[in-house]
Amino acid sequence: MGFQQGLSGLNATSKNLSVIGNNIANANTYGAKASTVVFSDLYANAISGASTHASGIGVSVSGVNQQFSQGTITTTNSSMDLAINGNGFFQLDAGGATVYSRNGQFQIDNSGAIVNNAGQKLQGYAAAADGTIIPSTVQALQLPSAGVAPLGTANVKVAMNLDSRAKITLPAATPLITFADPKTYNNASSLTVFDAKGQDVALTYYFQKTGTDTWDVYGTVNGRPLLDDVGDGTGNPLPSVSGVTFAANGASLLSPVGPVAINVPAALLSSGGGNSLPITGLKLDLAGSTQFGSGFAISGLTQDGFAPGQVTGVNIDKSGVIRAQYSNGQSKAAGQLVLARFANPQGLQPLGGNVWASGTNSGNPIVGAASQGNFGLLQSGALEESNVDLTSELVSMITAQRSYQANAQTIKTEDQMLQTLVNLR
């Protein structure tokens, strides 16, 4: 009698329906992967060897395979949401155990760790105090909770064009320049620099033509010269940079060669009632400046100091580098998340909660940064949807249902045949 074949078919089809139902249930689960049932036929072993007349004794489920194809990427409104476009898994610390996931729904907990909804911590490379990534030990990522310390200005770079048609404005007698009288200089420009406390200081530069292709540069703070004939900013101004000389064609700067040291004395900074520190070691770099027959124009004006700041936000680039944004406009790398890939992803053990564990069948994880080698790219503000094809699953469910009904019918037919045999007289 063929009851065993029909019963095995019912069991196998029931398992198939369970897998299909699980796929459909997770059609809207971010990072979820569809599974398929693998069937295998059964034959009885004969003492004399294989028989050409064996009819088989049914079917069995030899495995449930996960399909790690790419899911559709959809955008979100959270910068902490991450989607992997390509190969790789997020590596998570689950209370000391390492698990892997494709679900990139992350947030920052009260300790500054990046965690998912289950509290599992995202892992990656740490960053040094200056923001340099340290690609060595993989650990749970920790965002800075403190602000960034101030940095006093050390370098000022000014790239400009001084008008070669300008008249010489050098007075015949002292003072050599009067800042309140624009007739004693040609042009002026201001910028903000910072002392070691991060306190801002308004620094103004005045450009005075003293001869053919030759200029002097004066500096003031609070209307008082950086250099004077007394030494305390109250006497007759002296040039901070003298003899700025251009080539005859105006295309290149002949002097000074390299940056010029310009100090800002503390005495000039105290008039505002504060206790600013002197800005020492400040260097002015005029490289790239020209003297053409066109109006005065600043093409580049930069300085490298900044005020203290607090963390205002976080963004993550396509390689997984996490940058903290500060209220003073600065940004600094706080770490870099890593991805893990496997020789056989289908050998990963599903643990539920959108995570898997590695094992013998999957092979050891290969860890690296996103966008490098065979690892995929990261997209911030996006999530990977489930790769379940709902239409295909519904068709498969109909097919499985028909198979279940057919197997049940074979059992019913066998029962009728057995009843006929029992009723023989």
C-alpha positions as a Markdown table, in Angstrom:
| # | Residue | x | y | z |
|---|---|---|---|---|
| 1 | Met | 0.0 | 0.0 | 0.0 |
| 2 | Gly | 1.2 | 3.6 | -0.8 |
| 3 | Phe | 0.1 | 5.3 | 2.4 |
| 4 | Gln | 3.8 | 6.2 | 3.2 |
| 5 | Gln | 4.3 | 8.0 | -0.1 |
| 6 | Gly | 1.1 | 10.1 | 0.4 |
| 7 | Leu | 2.0 | 10.8 | 4.0 |
| 8 | Ser | 5.5 | 11.9 | 3.2 |
| 9 | Gly | 4.1 | 14.2 | 0.5 |
| 10 | Leu | 1.7 | 15.7 | 3.0 |
| 11 | Asn | 4.6 | 16.4 | 5.4 |
| 12 | Ala | 6.9 | 17.8 | 2.8 |
| 13 | Thr | 4.2 | 20.0 | 1.3 |
| 14 | Ser | 3.2 | 21.2 | 4.8 |
| 15 | Lys | 6.8 | 22.2 | 5.3 |
| 16 | Asn | 6.8 | 24.0 | 2.0 |
| 17 | Leu | 3.7 | 25.9 | 2.9 |
| 18 | Ser | 5.3 | 26.9 | 6.2 |
| 19 | Val | 8.3 | 28.3 | 4.4 |
| 20 | Ile | 6.1 | 30.1 | 1.9 |
| 21 | Gly | 4.0 | 31.5 | 4.7 |
| 22 | Asn | 7.1 | 32.7 | 6.5 |
| 23 | Asn | 8.3 | 34.4 | 3.3 |
| 24 | Ile | 5.0 | 36.2 | 2.9 |
| 25 | Ala | 4.9 | 37.2 | 6.6 |
| 26 | Asn | 8.3 | 38.9 | 6.1 |
| 27 | Ala | 7.6 | 40.6 | 2.8 |
| 28 | Asn | 7.8 | 44.0 | 4.7 |
| 29 | Thr | 10.7 | 43.1 | 7.0 |
| 30 | Tyr | 13.8 | 45.1 | 6.2 |
| 31 | Gly | 16.8 | 43.0 | 5.5 |
| 32 | Ala | 14.8 | 39.7 | 5.4 |
| 33 | Lys | 15.8 | 37.1 | 2.9 |
| 34 | Ala | 13.4 | 34.6 | 1.2 |
| 35 | Ser | 13.8 | 30.9 | 1.7 |
| 36 | Thr | 13.0 | 27.9 | -0.6 |
| 37 | Val | 12.5 | 24.3 | 0.3 |
| 38 | Val | 14.7 | 21.6 | -1.3 |
| 39 | Phe | 13.0 | 18.2 | -1.8 |
| 40 | Ser | 14.6 | 14.9 | -2.4 |
| 41 | Asp | 13.0 | 11.5 | -3.3 |
| 42 | Leu | 13.2 | 8.3 | -1.2 |
| 43 | Tyr | 13.9 | 4.8 | -2.4 |
| 44 | Ala | 14.2 | 1.6 | -0.3 |
| 45 | Asn | 17.5 | -0.2 | -0.3 |
| 46 | Ala | 17.4 | -3.7 | -1.6 |
| 47 | Ile | 19.8 | -6.5 | -0.4 |
| 48 | Ser | 20.5 | -7.5 | -4.0 |
| 49 | Gly | 21.3 | -3.9 | -5.0 |
| 50 | Ala | 19.3 | -1.3 | -6.9 |
| 51 | Ser | 16.2 | -2.5 | -8.7 |
| 52 | Thr | 14.9 | -1.2 | -12.0 |
| 53 | His | 11.3 | -1.7 | -10.8 |
| 54 | Ala | 11.6 | 0.4 | -7.6 |
| 55 | Ser | 8.6 | 2.8 | -7.3 |
| 56 | Gly | 10.0 | 4.9 | -4.5 |
| 57 | Ile | 8.7 | 5.4 | -0.9 |
| 58 | Gly | 8.0 | 9.1 | -0.9 |
| 59 | Val | 9.7 | 12.5 | -0.6 |
| 60 | Ser | 11.6 | 14.2 | 2.1 |
| 61 | Val | 12.7 | 17.8 | 2.8 |
| 62 | Ser | 16.5 | 17.8 | 2.4 |
| 63 | Gly | 17.0 | 21.5 | 3.4 |
| 64 | Val | 15.7 | 25.0 | 3.5 |
| 65 | Asn | 17.9 | 27.3 | 1.5 |
| 66 | Gln | 18.1 | 31.1 | 2.0 |
| 67 | Gln | 18.2 | 33.3 | -1.0 |
| 68 | Phe | 20.7 | 36.2 | -0.4 |
| 69 | Ser | 19.8 | 38.2 | -3.5 |
| 70 | Gln | 19.8 | 42.0 | -3.3 |
| 71 | Gly | 16.6 | 43.6 | -2.0 |
| 72 | Thr | 15.2 | 46.9 | -3.3 |
| 73 | Ile | 16.7 | 49.9 | -1.6 |
| 74 | Thr | 14.3 | 52.5 | -0.3 |
| 75 | Thr | 15.1 | 55.9 | 1.1 |
| 76 | Thr | 14.1 | 57.0 | 4.6 |
| 77 | Asn | 14.3 | 60.2 | 6.7 |
| 78 | Ser | 16.9 | 59.0 | 9.2 |
| 79 | Ser | 20.6 | 59.5 | 8.5 |
| 80 | Met | 21.3 | 56.5 | 10.8 |
| 81 | Asp | 19.4 | 54.1 | 8.5 |
| 82 | Leu | 21.9 | 52.2 | 6.3 |
| 83 | Ala | 21.5 | 50.0 | 3.3 |
| 84 | Ile | 24.1 | 47.7 | 1.8 |
| 85 | Asn | 24.2 | 47.7 | -2.0 |
| 86 | Gly | 26.1 | 44.6 | -2.8 |
| 87 | Asn | 28.0 | 42.0 | -0.8 |
| 88 | Gly | 28.3 | 42.0 | 3.0 |
| 89 | Phe | 26.6 | 42.0 | 6.3 |
| 90 | Phe | 26.6 | 44.4 | 9.2 |
| 91 | Gln | 28.6 | 42.9 | 12.1 |
| 92 | Leu | 26.9 | 43.3 | 15.5 |
| 93 | Asp | 27.9 | 42.7 | 19.1 |
| 94 | Ala | 25.0 | 40.8 | 20.8 |
| 95 | Gly | 26.2 | 40.7 | 24.4 |
| 96 | Gly | 29.6 | 39.3 | 23.6 |
| 97 | Ala | 28.5 | 37.1 | 20.7 |
| 98 | Thr | 29.0 | 38.3 | 17.1 |
| 99 | Val | 26.0 | 38.1 | 14.8 |
| 100 | Tyr | 25.4 | 39.4 | 11.3 |
| 101 | Ser | 22.5 | 41.3 | 9.7 |
| 102 | Arg | 21.4 | 43.1 | 6.5 |
| 103 | Asn | 18.9 | 45.2 | 8.4 |
| 104 | Gly | 20.4 | 48.7 | 8.8 |
| 105 | Gln | 17.9 | 50.3 | 11.2 |
| 106 | Phe | 20.2 | 51.9 | 13.7 |
| 107 | Gln | 20.1 | 54.6 | 16.3 |
| 108 | Ile | 22.3 | 56.1 | 19.0 |
| 109 | Asp | 21.7 | 55.0 | 22.6 |
| 110 | Asn | 22.3 | 57.0 | 25.7 |
| 111 | Ser | 25.9 | 55.9 | 25.9 |
| 112 | Gly | 26.8 | 56.9 | 22.4 |
| 113 | Ala | 26.8 | 53.4 | 20.9 |
| 114 | Ile | 25.2 | 52.7 | 17.6 |
| 115 | Val | 22.6 | 50.0 | 18.2 |
| 116 | Asn | 19.7 | 48.3 | 16.4 |
| 117 | Asn | 16.2 | 47.8 | 17.9 |
| 118 | Ala | 17.4 | 44.7 | 19.8 |
| 119 | Gly | 20.2 | 46.7 | 21.5 |
| 120 | Gln | 22.9 | 44.9 | 19.5 |
| 121 | Lys | 25.9 | 47.2 | 18.9 |
| 122 | Leu | 27.3 | 48.0 | 15.4 |
| 123 | Gln | 31.0 | 47.1 | 15.1 |
| 124 | Gly | 33.8 | 48.7 | 13.2 |
| 125 | Tyr | 37.2 | 50.4 | 13.5 |
| 126 | Ala | 37.9 | 53.1 | 16.1 |
| 127 | Ala | 39.2 | 56.6 | 15.3 |
| 128 | Ala | 42.1 | 58.4 | 16.9 |
| 129 | Ala | 41.7 | 61.8 | 18.6 |
| 130 | Asp | 42.5 | 63.6 | 15.4 |
| 131 | Gly | 40.0 | 61.6 | 13.4 |
| 132 | Thr | 42.4 | 59.1 | 11.8 |
| 133 | Ile | 40.8 | 55.7 | 11.3 |
| 134 | Ile | 42.7 | 52.8 | 13.1 |
| 135 | Pro | 42.0 | 49.8 | 10.9 |
| 136 | Ser | 43.1 | 47.1 | 13.4 |
| 137 | Thr | 40.9 | 45.9 | 16.2 |
| 138 | Val | 37.1 | 45.6 | 15.4 |
| 139 | Gln | 35.0 | 46.8 | 18.3 |
| 140 | Ala | 31.6 | 48.3 | 19.1 |
| 141 | Leu | 31.5 | 51.8 | 17.7 |
| 142 | Gln | 31.3 | 54.6 | 20.2 |
| 143 | Leu | 30.4 | 58.1 | 19.2 |
| 144 | Pro | 32.0 | 61.1 | 21.0 |
| 145 | Ser | 29.8 | 62.5 | 23.8 |
| 146 | Ala | 32.1 | 65.5 | 24.4 |
| 147 | Gly | 32.6 | 68.5 | 22.1 |
| 148 | Val | 35.7 | 69.3 | 20.1 |
| 149 | Ala | 38.3 | 71.5 | 21.8 |
| 150 | Pro | 39.2 | 74.9 | 20.2 |
| 151 | Leu | 42.2 | 75.3 | 18.0 |
| 152 | Gly | 44.2 | 78.6 | 17.8 |
| 153 | Thr | 44.9 | 80.0 | 14.3 |
| 154 | Ala | 48.3 | 79.1 | 13.1 |
| 155 | Asn | 48.1 | 79.8 | 9.3 |
| 156 | Val | 46.3 | 82.4 | 7.3 |
| 157 | Lys | 46.3 | 82.1 | 3.5 |
| 158 | Val | 45.4 | 85.0 | 1.3 |
| 159 | Ala | 45.3 | 84.7 | -2.5 |
| 160 | Met | 44.3 | 88.0 | -4.2 |
| 161 | Asn | 44.9 | 90.3 | -7.1 |
| 162 | Leu | 46.4 | 93.8 | -6.3 |
| 163 | Asp | 45.6 | 96.3 | -9.0 |
| 164 | Ser | 48.8 | 97.2 | -10.9 |
| 165 | Arg | 47.2 | 100.5 | -12.0 |
| 166 | Ala | 46.8 | 101.6 | -8.4 |
| 167 | Lys | 48.6 | 104.8 | -7.3 |
| 168 | Ile | 51.4 | 104.9 | -4.8 |
| 169 | Thr | 49.8 | 105.9 | -1.4 |
| 170 | Leu | 52.9 | 106.0 | 0.8 |
| 171 | Pro | 52.9 | 109.3 | 2.7 |
| 172 | Ala | 56.0 | 111.4 | 2.6 |
| 173 | Ala | 56.3 | 111.6 | 6.4 |
| 174 | Thr | 55.2 | 109.6 | 9.4 |
| 175 | Pro | 52.8 | 108.1 | 10.1 |
| 176 | Leu | 53.3 | 105.9 | 7.1 |
| 177 | Ile | 49.6 | 105.0 | 7.1 |
| 178 | Thr | 46.4 | 106.2 | 8.8 |
| 179 | Phe | 43.8 | 103.6 | 8.9 |
| 180 | Ala | 41.0 | 106.1 | 9.2 |
| 181 | Asp | 42.2 | 107.8 | 6.0 |
| 182 | Pro | 41.6 | 105.6 | 2.9 |
| 183 | Lys | 43.9 | 107.8 | 0.9 |
| 184 | Thr | 46.9 | 106.4 | 2.7 |
| 185 | Tyr | 46.3 | 102.8 | 1.6 |
| 186 | Asn | 44.8 | 101.1 | -1.4 |
| 187 | Asn | 42.8 | 98.2 | -0.2 |
| 188 | Ala | 41.7 | 96.4 | 3.0 |
| 189 | Ser | 40.3 | 93.0 | 3.9 |
| 190 | Ser | 39.2 | 91.4 | 7.2 |
| 191 | Leu | 38.9 | 87.9 | 8.6 |
| 192 | Thr | 38.3 | 86.2 | 11.9 |
| 193 | Val | 41.1 | 84.3 | 13.7 |
| 194 | Phe | 41.0 | 82.4 | 17.0 |
| 195 | Asp | 43.3 | 82.4 | 20.1 |
| 196 | Ala | 44.1 | 79.2 | 22.0 |
| 197 | Lys | 40.8 | 79.5 | 23.9 |
| 198 | Gly | 38.8 | 79.6 | 20.7 |
| 199 | Gln | 37.9 | 83.2 | 21.2 |
| 200 | Asp | 37.4 | 85.0 | 18.0 |
| 201 | Val | 39.6 | 87.9 | 17.0 |
| 202 | Ala | 38.8 | 90.3 | 14.1 |
| 203 | Leu | 42.0 | 90.8 | 12.1 |
| 204 | Thr | 42.2 | 93.4 | 9.3 |
| 205 | Tyr | 44.9 | 93.7 | 6.7 |
| 206 | Tyr | 45.6 | 96.9 | 4.8 |
| 207 | Phe | 47.5 | 96.9 | 1.5 |
| 208 | Gln | 49.6 | 99.9 | 0.6 |
| 209 | Lys | 51.4 | 100.4 | -2.7 |
| 210 | Thr | 54.8 | 101.8 | -2.0 |
| 211 | Gly | 56.5 | 101.6 | -5.4 |
| 212 | Thr | 56.4 | 100.0 | -8.8 |
| 213 | Asp | 55.4 | 96.3 | -8.2 |
| 214 | Thr | 56.0 | 96.8 | -4.5 |
| 215 | Trp | 53.5 | 96.8 | -1.6 |
| 216 | Asp | 53.4 | 96.8 | 2.2 |
| 217 | Val | 50.9 | 94.9 | 4.3 |
| 218 | Tyr | 49.7 | 96.3 | 7.7 |
| 219 | Gly | 47.6 | 94.4 | 10.2 |
| 220 | Thr | 45.3 | 95.7 | 13.0 |
| 221 | Val | 43.2 | 94.3 | 15.8 |
| 222 | Asn | 40.6 | 96.5 | 17.4 |
| 223 | Gly | 41.9 | 99.4 | 15.2 |
| 224 | Arg | 45.4 | 99.1 | 16.7 |
| 225 | Pro | 48.4 | 98.1 | 14.6 |
| 226 | Leu | 50.1 | 94.7 | 15.2 |
| 227 | Leu | 53.4 | 96.5 | 14.8 |
| 228 | Asp | 54.3 | 100.1 | 15.7 |
| 229 | Asp | 57.3 | 102.2 | 16.6 |
| 230 | Val | 56.4 | 102.0 | 20.3 |
| 231 | Gly | 55.7 | 98.2 | 20.5 |
| 232 | Asp | 52.3 | 98.3 | 22.3 |
| 233 | Gly | 50.1 | 99.1 | 19.4 |
| 234 | Thr | 49.6 | 102.7 | 20.3 |
| 235 | Gly | 52.4 | 104.4 | 18.2 |
| 236 | Asn | 53.0 | 105.0 | 14.5 |
| 237 | Pro | 52.1 | 101.8 | 12.5 |
| 238 | Leu | 54.8 | 99.7 | 10.9 |
| 239 | Pro | 54.3 | 97.2 | 8.2 |
| 240 | Ser | 53.6 | 93.6 | 9.3 |
| 241 | Val | 54.9 | 92.5 | 5.9 |
| 242 | Ser | 57.1 | 94.9 | 4.0 |
| 243 | Gly | 58.4 | 94.7 | 0.4 |
| 244 | Val | 55.8 | 92.5 | -1.1 |
| 245 | Thr | 57.2 | 92.4 | -4.6 |
| 246 | Phe | 55.7 | 91.0 | -7.9 |
| 247 | Ala | 57.3 | 90.1 | -11.2 |
| 248 | Ala | 57.1 | 92.7 | -13.9 |
| 249 | Asn | 54.3 | 90.8 | -15.6 |
| 250 | Gly | 52.4 | 90.6 | -12.3 |
| 251 | Ala | 51.9 | 86.8 | -12.7 |
| 252 | Ser | 54.0 | 85.7 | -9.8 |
| 253 | Leu | 55.0 | 86.8 | -6.3 |
| 254 | Leu | 58.8 | 87.3 | -5.9 |
| 255 | Ser | 58.8 | 88.3 | -2.2 |
| 256 | Pro | 58.2 | 87.2 | 0.4 |
| 257 | Val | 59.2 | 83.6 | -0.3 |
| 258 | Gly | 57.0 | 81.5 | 1.9 |
| 259 | Pro | 54.8 | 82.4 | 4.9 |
| 260 | Val | 55.7 | 85.3 | 7.1 |
| 261 | Ala | 55.3 | 85.1 | 10.9 |
| 262 | Ile | 52.9 | 87.6 | 12.4 |
| 263 | Asn | 52.1 | 87.7 | 16.1 |
| 264 | Val | 49.0 | 89.2 | 17.7 |
| 265 | Pro | 50.0 | 90.6 | 21.2 |
| 266 | Ala | 47.6 | 90.0 | 24.1 |
| 267 | Ala | 47.7 | 93.7 | 24.8 |
| 268 | Leu | 45.7 | 94.3 | 21.6 |
| 269 | Leu | 43.1 | 91.8 | 22.6 |
| 270 | Ser | 42.2 | 92.9 | 26.1 |
| 271 | Ser | 40.5 | 96.2 | 25.1 |
| 272 | Gly | 37.2 | 94.4 | 24.7 |
| 273 | Gly | 37.1 | 93.3 | 28.3 |
| 274 | Gly | 38.1 | 89.7 | 27.7 |
| 275 | Asn | 41.2 | 87.8 | 28.7 |
| 276 | Ser | 42.3 | 86.6 | 25.2 |
| 277 | Leu | 45.6 | 84.8 | 24.9 |
| 278 | Pro | 48.2 | 86.2 | 22.5 |
| 279 | Ile | 48.2 | 84.5 | 19.1 |
| 280 | Thr | 51.8 | 83.5 | 18.5 |
| 281 | Gly | 53.3 | 81.7 | 15.6 |
| 282 | Leu | 50.7 | 83.0 | 13.3 |
| 283 | Lys | 51.9 | 82.9 | 9.6 |
| 284 | Leu | 50.6 | 84.8 | 6.7 |
| 285 | Asp | 50.9 | 83.1 | 3.3 |
| 286 | Leu | 50.4 | 85.3 | 0.2 |
| 287 | Ala | 51.2 | 82.5 | -2.3 |
| 288 | Gly | 49.1 | 82.6 | -5.4 |
| 289 | Ser | 48.6 | 86.4 | -5.3 |
| 290 | Thr | 49.0 | 88.4 | -8.5 |
| 291 | Gln | 49.3 | 92.0 | -9.7 |
| 292 | Phe | 47.3 | 92.4 | -12.9 |
| 293 | Gly | 45.6 | 95.4 | -14.4 |
| 294 | Ser | 42.3 | 94.6 | -12.8 |
| 295 | Gly | 40.5 | 95.5 | -9.7 |
| 296 | Phe | 41.4 | 94.3 | -6.2 |
| 297 | Ala | 39.9 | 90.9 | -5.6 |
| 298 | Ile | 40.2 | 88.2 | -3.0 |
| 299 | Ser | 40.2 | 84.7 | -4.6 |
| 300 | Gly | 41.0 | 82.7 | -1.5 |
| 301 | Leu | 41.0 | 83.6 | 2.2 |
| 302 | Thr | 41.4 | 80.8 | 4.8 |
| 303 | Gln | 42.6 | 80.2 | 8.3 |
| 304 | Asp | 42.9 | 77.0 | 10.3 |
| 305 | Gly | 41.6 | 77.9 | 13.7 |
| 306 | Phe | 38.2 | 77.3 | 15.2 |
| 307 | Ala | 36.1 | 77.9 | 18.3 |
| 308 | Pro | 35.0 | 75.0 | 20.6 |
| 309 | Gly | 31.9 | 73.1 | 19.5 |
| 310 | Gln | 29.4 | 70.4 | 20.5 |
| 311 | Val | 28.2 | 67.5 | 18.5 |
| 312 | Thr | 25.1 | 68.4 | 16.4 |
| 313 | Gly | 24.8 | 65.5 | 14.1 |
| 314 | Val | 26.3 | 62.4 | 12.5 |
| 315 | Asn | 26.6 | 61.3 | 8.9 |
| 316 | Ile | 28.0 | 58.1 | 7.3 |
| 317 | Asp | 29.6 | 58.0 | 3.9 |
| 318 | Lys | 29.5 | 55.1 | 1.3 |
| 319 | Ser | 32.7 | 53.6 | 2.8 |
| 320 | Gly | 31.2 | 53.5 | 6.3 |
| 321 | Val | 33.2 | 56.3 | 7.8 |
| 322 | Ile | 31.2 | 57.9 | 10.5 |
| 323 | Arg | 31.7 | 61.7 | 10.8 |
| 324 | Ala | 30.6 | 63.8 | 13.8 |
| 325 | Gln | 29.4 | 67.3 | 12.9 |
| 326 | Tyr | 30.0 | 70.0 | 15.4 |
| 327 | Ser | 28.4 | 73.4 | 16.1 |
| 328 | Asn | 31.5 | 75.3 | 15.1 |
| 329 | Gly | 31.3 | 73.9 | 11.5 |
| 330 | Gln | 34.0 | 71.3 | 12.0 |
| 331 | Ser | 33.6 | 67.6 | 11.4 |
| 332 | Lys | 35.8 | 64.7 | 12.4 |
| 333 | Ala | 35.7 | 60.9 | 11.8 |
| 334 | Ala | 34.5 | 59.0 | 14.9 |
| 335 | Gly | 35.0 | 55.5 | 13.4 |
| 336 | Gln | 34.3 | 53.3 | 10.4 |
| 337 | Leu | 31.9 | 50.5 | 10.4 |
| 338 | Val | 32.9 | 47.2 | 8.9 |
| 339 | Leu | 31.2 | 44.6 | 6.8 |
| 340 | Ala | 31.6 | 40.9 | 6.9 |
| 341 | Arg | 31.2 | 38.4 | 3.9 |
| 342 | Phe | 31.2 | 34.6 | 3.8 |
| 343 | Ala | 32.3 | 32.0 | 1.3 |
| 344 | Asn | 28.9 | 30.4 | 1.7 |
| 345 | Pro | 26.2 | 32.8 | 2.9 |
| 346 | Gln | 23.6 | 30.0 | 2.6 |
| 347 | Gly | 25.4 | 28.2 | 5.4 |
| 348 | Leu | 24.6 | 31.0 | 7.9 |
| 349 | Gln | 22.4 | 30.0 | 10.8 |
| 350 | Pro | 19.3 | 32.2 | 11.1 |
| 351 | Leu | 18.7 | 33.3 | 14.7 |
| 352 | Gly | 15.6 | 35.4 | 14.2 |
| 353 | Gly | 15.4 | 39.2 | 14.8 |
| 354 | Asn | 17.0 | 39.8 | 11.3 |
| 355 | Val | 20.4 | 38.3 | 12.3 |
| 356 | Trp | 22.4 | 35.3 | 11.5 |
| 357 | Ala | 25.3 | 33.4 | 13.1 |
| 358 | Ser | 28.3 | 32.0 | 11.3 |
| 359 | Gly | 29.2 | 28.4 | 11.4 |
| 360 | Thr | 31.1 | 25.6 | 9.8 |
| 361 | Asn | 28.9 | 25.6 | 6.7 |
| 362 | Ser | 29.2 | 29.4 | 6.1 |
| 363 | Gly | 33.0 | 29.6 | 6.7 |
| 364 | Asn | 34.8 | 32.2 | 8.7 |
| 365 | Pro | 33.8 | 35.8 | 8.2 |
| 366 | Ile | 36.0 | 38.0 | 6.0 |
| 367 | Val | 35.9 | 41.5 | 7.5 |
| 368 | Gly | 36.7 | 44.8 | 5.7 |
| 369 | Ala | 35.5 | 48.3 | 4.9 |
| 370 | Ala | 32.6 | 48.9 | 2.5 |
| 371 | Ser | 33.4 | 49.8 | -1.1 |
| 372 | Gln | 36.7 | 47.9 | -0.8 |
| 373 | Gly | 37.4 | 44.7 | -2.6 |
| 374 | Asn | 34.3 | 42.5 | -2.9 |
| 375 | Phe | 32.3 | 44.5 | -0.4 |
| 376 | Gly | 29.2 | 46.5 | -1.3 |
| 377 | Leu | 28.6 | 50.2 | -0.9 |
| 378 | Leu | 26.7 | 51.8 | 1.9 |
| 379 | Gln | 23.9 | 54.2 | 1.4 |
| 380 | Ser | 22.9 | 56.4 | 4.4 |
| 381 | Gly | 19.3 | 57.4 | 4.8 |
| 382 | Ala | 18.1 | 54.2 | 3.1 |
| 383 | Leu | 17.1 | 50.6 | 4.0 |
| 384 | Glu | 17.2 | 47.3 | 2.1 |
| 385 | Glu | 13.7 | 45.9 | 1.7 |
| 386 | Ser | 13.0 | 42.1 | 1.9 |
| 387 | Asn | 13.9 | 40.3 | -1.3 |
| 388 | Val | 10.6 | 38.3 | -1.1 |
| 389 | Asp | 8.7 | 38.4 | -4.4 |
| 390 | Leu | 5.1 | 38.4 | -3.2 |
| 391 | Thr | 3.6 | 37.5 | -6.6 |
| 392 | Ser | 5.9 | 34.5 | -6.9 |
| 393 | Glu | 5.2 | 33.4 | -3.4 |
| 394 | Leu | 1.4 | 33.5 | -3.9 |
| 395 | Val | 1.7 | 31.4 | -7.1 |
| 396 | Ser | 4.0 | 28.9 | -5.2 |
| 397 | Met | 1.4 | 28.8 | -2.4 |
| 398 | Ile | -1.3 | 27.8 | -4.9 |
| 399 | Thr | 1.0 | 25.1 | -6.3 |
| 400 | Ala | 1.8 | 23.8 | -2.9 |
| 401 | Gln | -1.9 | 23.7 | -2.0 |
| 402 | Arg | -2.7 | 21.6 | -5.1 |
| 403 | Ser | 0.2 | 19.3 | -4.2 |
| 404 | Tyr | -1.1 | 18.9 | -0.7 |
| 405 | Gln | -4.6 | 18.1 | -2.0 |
| 406 | Ala | -3.2 | 15.6 | -4.5 |
| 407 | Asn | -1.2 | 13.8 | -1.8 |
| 408 | Ala | -4.2 | 13.6 | 0.4 |
| 409 | Gln | -6.1 | 12.1 | -2.6 |
| 410 | Thr | -3.5 | 9.3 | -3.0 |
| 411 | Ile | -4.1 | 8.4 | 0.7 |
| 412 | Lys | -7.9 | 8.4 | 0.1 |
| 413 | Thr | -7.5 | 6.3 | -3.0 |
| 414 | Glu | -5.3 | 3.8 | -1.1 |
| 415 | Asp | -7.8 | 3.6 | 1.7 |
| 416 | Gln | -10.6 | 2.8 | -0.8 |
| 417 | Met | -8.5 | 0.1 | -2.4 |
| 418 | Leu | -7.7 | -1.4 | 1.0 |
| 419 | Gln | -11.4 | -1.3 | 1.9 |
| 420 | Thr | -12.3 | -3.1 | -1.4 |
| 421 | Leu | -9.7 | -5.8 | -0.6 |
| 422 | Val | -11.0 | -6.3 | 2.9 |
| 423 | Asn | -14.6 | -6.7 | 1.6 |
| 424 | Leu | -13.7 | -9.5 | -0.7 |
| 425 | Arg | -15.6 | -12.7 | 0.1 |
